[in-house]
Amino acid sequence: MTPTQNFPIGATVTLDQMSKNPYPIFQQMIAHEPVSWVPAFNMWLVTRRADVLELLRDAETFTMEPEGDQINPMEDTFGPMMLSLDGPPHKKIRDVFVEPYRPRHARKFYSGLITQTAAAIVGNIAKHLDQHDEIDLNQAFSDQLAVSIVVATLGFPVDDLSQFRDYYADFGAAIGNIKFDPTIRERGQRAFQTFRQLVLHEIDTLQQTANDSVLSQIVHDAKSQLTTEEIVSNVALTFFGGVETTAAMLSNTIWALLKHPDQLADIQSNGVLLPNAIEESLRWESPVQTAMRFPVRDVEIAGIPIRKGEKIYGMLSAANRDPGFFDQPDIFDIYRPNANKHLSFAYGPHFCFGAPLARLEATIALPMLFDRFPNLSLIAEKETPPAGHEFRATPTLIVRKK
């Protein structure tokens, strides 16, 4: 149901604008229309950091579970899983999945894997650049590393990653399908059914012989009460999230640093600056732009009434550039003291449990790339800045050695 109030800024928003460069309109919304009905999305957009935080924090009022004919695209693709549930059902699943990804566990079990994998990838990039003038680091570095690590940590065979890339592409299209194109929706669901058979096969194998993989730890968790279907749906979510967020974070960070060579030079001379640079990149160009919620009762946000069950987008990317919290938010600054206060991994009960692994991949692999190729540069005529209204990343990242 369309609200009766007038929201002139929201009425001007287009999907194309939100994909290409949403930040000017975000600044207008934050200043004048922080809660706005946007016809292009057919939902509410919330942009101020404090209001987005409240959406993420208060899972009792703002739930992931839609009512009536509302659809959660992730649930539509994967079935019920962590990002479509709240309360005890959500906690039951999350408690099992979060353990293998805790920071100490990730460092202990996956640092060597990331180092070995990144070294091989950087070596392949070197071989390519010995024979060619340019390379797309989206494919050759970011996607390759993110897919390889999430597949390996889950415990799937890594001999052929092409099928996993296809799963990822079909899942991403379906989850970002806010207009519910039936062809895209069907393709995502079909990909999930194929992925489901792969997971079921691995579960059967692991029930006979355990190993150190994440999936094995989940299958053999003594306290777990998860059904097989709950494991399958949440492994699909873990796989997609592990690729989407990490690959975009890597490429967006490389792009940002190459656009700010003085700051990159500072990092190359003082590596301790890198972790904050990664956080600043996550703030400046959030890989995940939105967090969908549904109020369980009639509410008001910033004085605007919203009815029970209406769809709300908490705009993570807008919150990350709220000038009431971040000084000069549109400037990329690796020295920003509160860069790590971004909401790119969400907040509250649905905070991304894979964040420690994503950060570990970036802190290990990016220095290896920049040490091997200290003079990388973007090719101006082929530059494609980050884009996307739901998931935001560089469409390509074509570079050359100077």
GIZI-V541775 format. One record per backbone hydrogen bond with DSSP energy under -0.5 kcal/mol. CO is the residue of the C=O (numbers start at 1). NH is the residue of the N-H. E is the energy in kcal/mol with one decimal. If there is no record, write none. Layout:
# GIZI-V541775
<<CO NH E> <CO NH E>>
This chain:
# GIZI-V541775
<<5 7 -0.5> <7 11 -2.0> <8 12 -0.6> <9 12 -1.5> <9 13 -0.6> <10 13 -1.0> <14 18 -2.2> <15 19 -1.9> <16 20 -2.6> <17 21 -2.0> <18 22 -0.5> <19 388 -1.5> <22 26 -2.1> <23 27 -2.1> <24 28 -1.6> <25 29 -2.5> <26 30 -3.1> <27 31 -1.8> <28 32 -2.6> <28 33 -0.6> <29 33 -2.0> <34 47 -2.1> <36 38 -0.6> <36 45 -2.9> <37 39 -0.6> <38 41 -1.4> <38 42 -1.6> <38 43 -1.2> <43 38 -2.5> <44 313 -3.2> <45 36 -2.3> <46 315 -2.8> <48 52 -2.6> <49 53 -2.8> <50 54 -1.7> <51 55 -2.0> <52 56 -2.2> <53 57 -2.6> <54 58 -2.4> <57 59 -1.4> <58 61 -0.5> <58 62 -2.7> <61 63 -0.7> <61 296 -2.5> <63 294 -2.4> <64 66 -0.7> <67 70 -2.1> <71 73 -0.7> <72 76 -2.5> <73 77 -1.2> <74 78 -3.3> <75 79 -2.2> <81 84 -2.3> <82 85 -0.8> <86 89 -0.6> <86 90 -0.7> <87 90 -0.5> <87 91 -2.3> <88 92 -2.6> <89 93 -1.2> <90 94 -2.9> <91 95 -2.6> <92 96 -0.6> <93 96 -0.9> <93 97 -2.0> <94 98 -2.8> <95 99 -0.6> <98 101 -1.4> <99 102 -1.5> <102 106 -3.0> <103 107 -2.5> <104 108 -2.2> <105 109 -2.6> <106 110 -2.4> <107 111 -1.0> <110 114 -2.7> <111 115 -2.6> <112 116 -2.7> <113 117 -2.6> <114 118 -3.0> <115 119 -2.2> <116 120 -1.9> <117 121 -2.3> <118 122 -3.0> <119 123 -2.1> <120 124 -2.0> <121 125 -2.1> <122 126 -2.2> <123 127 -2.0> <124 128 -2.1> <125 129 -2.7> <126 130 -1.2> <127 131 -0.6> <128 131 -1.4> <128 132 -1.7> <135 137 -0.8> <135 399 -2.6> <136 140 -2.6> <137 141 -1.7> <137 142 -2.5> <138 143 -3.3> <139 144 -0.8> <141 145 -2.6> <142 146 -2.6> <143 147 -2.7> <144 148 -2.0> <145 149 -2.6> <146 150 -2.1> <147 151 -2.3> <148 152 -2.3> <149 153 -3.0> <150 154 -1.9> <151 155 -1.3> <151 156 -2.2> <153 214 -3.4> <154 215 -1.0> <161 165 -2.0> <162 166 -1.9> <163 167 -2.3> <164 168 -2.5> <165 169 -2.4> <166 170 -2.4> <167 171 -2.9> <168 172 -2.6> <169 173 -2.1> <170 174 -1.9> <171 175 -2.6> <172 176 -1.9> <174 177 -1.2> <176 178 -1.9> <177 180 -1.8> <181 185 -2.6> <182 186 -2.5> <183 187 -2.1> <184 188 -2.2> <185 189 -2.2> <186 190 -2.5> <187 191 -2.3> <188 192 -2.0> <189 193 -1.8> <190 194 -1.7> <191 195 -2.6> <192 196 -3.0> <193 197 -1.5> <194 198 -1.4> <195 199 -2.3> <196 200 -2.7> <197 201 -2.1> <198 202 -2.0> <199 203 -2.6> <200 204 -2.2> <201 205 -2.0> <202 206 -2.7> <203 207 -2.0> <204 208 -0.7> <205 208 -0.9> <205 209 -2.1> <213 217 -2.1> <214 218 -2.1> <215 219 -2.7> <216 220 -2.3> <218 221 -1.1> <221 224 -1.1> <227 231 -2.0> <228 232 -2.5> <229 233 -2.5> <230 234 -1.9> <231 235 -2.2> <232 236 -2.1> <233 237 -1.8> <234 238 -2.3> <235 239 -2.8> <236 240 -2.6> <237 241 -3.0> <238 242 -2.4> <239 243 -1.5> <240 244 -3.1> <241 245 -1.7> <241 246 -0.6> <243 247 -2.6> <244 248 -1.8> <245 249 -2.3> <246 250 -2.6> <247 251 -2.4> <248 252 -3.0> <249 253 -2.0> <250 254 -2.3> <251 255 -2.8> <252 256 -2.5> <253 257 -2.5> <254 258 -2.6> <255 259 -1.9> <256 260 -0.7> <257 260 -0.5> <260 263 -0.8> <260 264 -1.9> <261 265 -2.6> <262 266 -1.6> <263 267 -1.8> <264 268 -2.6> <265 269 -1.5> <266 270 -1.1> <270 273 -2.0> <271 274 -1.8> <273 277 -1.7> <274 278 -2.4> <275 279 -1.9> <276 280 -2.5> <277 281 -2.2> <278 282 -2.3> <279 283 -2.0> <280 284 -3.0> <281 285 -2.7> <287 289 -0.6> <287 392 -2.6> <289 316 -1.0> <289 317 -1.5> <291 314 -3.1> <293 312 -2.4> <294 63 -2.4> <295 309 -2.9> <299 306 -3.1> <301 304 -2.1> <303 305 -0.5> <304 301 -2.2> <306 299 -2.9> <307 310 -2.0> <310 295 -0.8> <311 44 -2.4> <312 293 -2.4> <312 314 -0.6> <313 46 -2.6> <313 315 -0.8> <314 291 -1.3> <314 316 -1.3> <315 319 -2.5> <316 320 -2.0> <318 321 -1.6> <319 322 -1.3> <321 323 -0.6> <322 325 -2.0> <322 326 -2.9> <325 327 -0.5> <326 329 -0.7> <328 331 -1.8> <331 333 -0.6> <333 336 -2.0> <336 339 -1.2> <338 341 -2.0> <339 342 -1.1> <343 346 -2.3> <345 352 -2.6> <347 350 -0.8> <348 351 -2.0> <352 355 -1.5> <354 358 -2.2> <355 359 -2.7> <356 360 -2.1> <357 361 -2.4> <358 362 -2.0> <359 363 -2.6> <360 364 -1.7> <361 365 -2.8> <362 366 -1.9> <364 368 -0.9> <365 369 -2.0> <366 370 -2.6> <367 371 -2.5> <368 372 -1.7> <369 373 -2.1> <373 376 -1.1> <375 402 -1.8> <377 400 -2.2> <378 380 -0.9> <379 382 -2.2> <380 383 -1.3> <385 395 -0.6> <387 393 -2.0> <390 289 -2.7> <390 290 -0.6> <391 393 -0.5> <393 387 -2.3> <397 137 -2.9> <397 399 -0.5> <398 379 -1.6> <399 135 -1.9> <400 377 -2.1>>
